[in-house]
Amino acid sequence: MDTVFVRDLRIDTIIGIYDHERALKQTIVLDFDMSFDITKAAASEDIADALNYKTLTDTLRDFVEGSEFLLIETLAERITSIIIDDFGVAKVKLTLHKPNALSGTTDVGVIIERTAK
């Protein structure tokens, strides 16, 4: 299986359990690797046969910007569901970064991997 990836997708959203996190949008950063067979797209050179990462990232941006989750774990699960269910991806590995969430660190987050059922 081939891999299509996106790195450093920055999106502003409401995320967190504390009052100050609920008051202002914070930037989260997404990195993800998606298992997708590119053979048909390579042969046809037709975007309809490819995993359109422009459409995918626009969809994720709209979803995340409009969300207000308490936990990054919940947001990560929803993002992987969109990637698999809406874009036909066989497997996705997502790293969701929440920079500057903790004093004394530059980054925290979760890494999850999900496979289509």
Summary of the structure (lengths in Angstrom):
residues: 117
radius of gyration: 15.3
end to end distance: 16.2
largest distance: 52.0
contacts: 326
relative contact order: 0.21
helix: 38%
strand: 33%
